[in-house]
Amino acid sequence: MGDAGIDNKGFQDIALHDTTIYSGKGKDGKARAAVVSFHDITYTVATREKRKTVSKTVLNKVSGIFKPGMNAILGPTGGGKTSLLDVLAARKSPQGLSGRVLIDGKDQPRNFRLISGYVVQDDVIMGTLTVRENLEFSASLRLPETISRKEKKKRVDDIIEELGLTSCANTKIGTQFFRGVSGGERKRTSIGMELVIQPGILFLDEPTTGLDATTASSVIEHLARLSRQGRTIIFSIHQPRFSIFRFFDRLHLLSLGETVYHGSAQTALEYFRQVGYECEEHNNPADFFLDTIIANAASLKGGEESMHSEIGNAENGMLPRTSELLTEVFKNSEVGKQLDKEGRGILGSSPEKGSIKEQEITYATSFIQQLMVVSKRAAKNIIRNPFVLIIQNVMLLVFAVLTGLIYFQLDTTRPAGIQNRVGAFLFLSMQQVFVNMSGMEIFIQERAIFVHESANGFYRVSPYYFGKIVCDLLPLRLCPCLLFSTVVYWMMGFQAEADNFFIFVLTLVLTSFAATGVAFAMSSSTSQLSVATLLSALTFILSMIFGGIFVNIESLPGWIRWIQYLSMFRYTINALSIVEMSGLEFCDENGNLCITGEMYLKDQGIKDTTWGLWQNHVALSCFIIGFFFLAYVQLRRIPKSK
Ligand SMILES: Nc1ncnc2c1ncn2[C@@H]1O[C@H](COP(=O)(O)OP(=O)(O)OP(=O)(O)O)[C@@H](O)[C@H]1O
């Protein structure tokens, strides 16, 4: 059997001319393609099956060598393509992973994620920004501050031209609320966001998925053009048409996490013919490979039934080993042996004897630069998505007028004057808490974008978080709350004293921020909006019960009474009660049987002292600090590796 696949050309030139660890750039500062070799990659995960934890082998001793050009990882669904791509791109956590990935014969640098590009399958890209703005966002954060604005702009212009995005450069990407650029333009923008750093190696997870045939061909054509400029492009792909397949230089065929073929794409058909599988004249090679792999695996499992089942259903991800199994055939073939020999050669000349290590994330820009760029994008996002902004401000104003009309100019007759005020305190605190549950979706909606960008070194968690807080708290929490509290205070006819008014507004603002803190903490702790909503609703309801109105706290048994201290409703209601009730006298219709506001407060166990008032604001501030800090910690804990 002749050399049906492995092409040595290029490796010696590239790998051995430089003894330093790969930095992504050549001596001239331009992107430098590299040889990515992987040796005996095994990846296992623990899964739950029939109430037992079992170990599943996703990749089993997979080896190969990807050189500058177009390198495709192909295989049936569940074959391990994405897993292999993630391992090569250093996006997998080292847990359960063994083997080595070398770049130009040396270990991957610890900041490999930052010098290589990675385009995920579902484009994670801000829909409210234009194509150009998204590219500029990437350039502002991923290029060092030593590069001038002019140069960054030029780089963005070049990419727009290179990827054929000129006609849609100023079109918004699009969200679920409005249509923007086409699928192909969106994918090319995602690719452009990675090209900003001029990576020598570009990884793409199924770049054609979800695109129509013509758009998919155009994306692959663009990638092929990029590869000819000196880049190593590695991508997973499911079932490409021939018009796409013909652009592939090298091919790695996977079946159930094992290599079926690795080598030149042009000679792959010849290899299969030599091992006994002939492709019909007008059949698409990619379809032929997949059909052959599936049929081979199914026939070895035995039976007609398994012929029709996905091969991904094999037990523990492995098939019984027989000499006819294509993975075994490949190992024993000339192509397989030559790949093994070449791989051992690279490993032998590798200076280190390391294993796959956790990646470290370094950043090209300072905290301040990241804060500015991220805040600017968050502000644009709010302005261009005005629905929430309008609801939060305009609707709340309408709601404030309605509330003001219900409790209009409260009098001090007894019992209505007391009852209406107490009802109003509860209603106002509930309103502030429940309206701010909208903060729940803040980190859930953008979770995929945040994970992708922070894993790729766009920004640290802290500037992203602070940027979000500023852009969310001011327009969506503070402004509506100031509007609302001003309208209701004067319409309800609360005490016309400046001090009282300002303390009233402060109390509602702190309540609004504390509720937002709870929503943020929930939002950063889960990716499911329904879970976050449920958790927050339960927290608020429990807190409401212990607010002092639904149940007399003093009448509760001691073992449960302490929960009152965790109720933000209690602090809000107590503060509002002290501010409004102190100094009032409530009498019945005849002007007899009067009680003072102070008597009411004493009856409720509320201390009408300076500290008695301000302790409520201190407690609400502690809630704010605690929940905002928790939200930050939870955001940091979101794994950046898969
Ligand atoms: N963390 C994990 N936990 C459990 N199973 C996993 C995990 N990662 C991968 N797998 C399993 O390993 C197999 C390979 O997954 P992978 O996503 O790499 O396949 P793929 O070839 O990219 O599939 P597709 O074409 O459907 O995207 C699948 O059966 C998948 O369910």
The ligand as a Gaussian input file, in Angstrom:
#p B3LYP/6-31G(d) Opt

LIG

0 1
 N      -19.196000      16.324000      29.164000
 C      -19.823000      15.299000      28.618000
 N      -20.655000      14.528000      29.348000
 C      -21.286000      13.468000      28.812000
 N      -21.147000      13.075000      27.534000
 C      -20.323000      13.804000      26.758000
 C      -19.624000      14.943000      27.244000
 N      -18.885000      15.465000      26.240000
 C      -19.118000      14.684000      25.177000
 N      -19.991000      13.685000      25.482000
 C      -20.481000      12.640000      24.580000
 O      -19.429000      12.273000      23.738000
 C      -19.879000      12.047000      22.426000
 C      -19.124000      12.937000      21.449000
 O      -19.560000      14.285000      21.631000
 P      -19.150000      15.448000      20.612000
 O      -20.005000      16.618000      20.915000
 O      -17.689000      15.637000      20.656000
 O      -19.587000      14.778000      19.241000
 P      -19.753000      15.426000      17.813000
 O      -19.126000      14.490000      16.856000
 O      -19.267000      16.828000      17.795000
 O      -21.330000      15.372000      17.677000
 P      -22.297000      16.344000      16.848000
 O      -21.983000      16.209000      15.418000
 O      -23.651000      15.777000      17.184000
 O      -22.103000      17.728000      17.408000
 C      -21.366000      12.285000      22.437000
 O      -22.010000      11.060000      22.577000
 C      -21.569000      13.160000      23.652000
 O      -22.835000      12.968000      24.201000

